[in-house]
């Protein structure tokens, strides 16, 4: 027979099982996007990032009049252009900044090869989720929602600076708040 204390431990472990289900009690197939971050870089460093693998997501940090020094100002993607080309397109506002800017770049990777289409979708989805959950003040899109991204987890490794280790769509895909969601009771 299981004692009450053992039952509670078992229930706790059961609730944190990795199995993920949607509202219809079907197992979700999660897309996991892994990003390795590096930096900080200067604008001079970024201008050299024009090679075959210089694509992904980037963060720009600087001084914000409200948030202060070392604030995440902007998140963007270098998907169809290298980091050097894409980031240089922001130069218009770089010169107006209160302090020198710092750049962090994130490159998608993993243990399995992927197609160019899935890689591009990964960059799009990761950018949307990172903007939504981080709310950089210079971004104007994806601040209020992350669009059609679903069943996705973004894992941030390396020198991610102020980004969270993980962001995902799981919270908003939960059944919490729906009629069928119930608090577990001991029986």
Buried (B, 14 or more C-beta within 10 A) or exposed (E): EEEEEEEEEEEEEEEEEEEBEEEEEEEBEBBEBBBBBBBBBEBEBBBEBEEEEBBBBBBBBBBBEEEEEBBBBBBBBBBEBBBBBBBBEBEEEBEEEEEEBBBBBBBBBEEEEEEEEEBBBBBBBBBBBBBBBBEBBBBEEBEEEBEEBBBBBBBBEBBBBEBEEEBBBBEEBBBEEEEEEEEEEEE
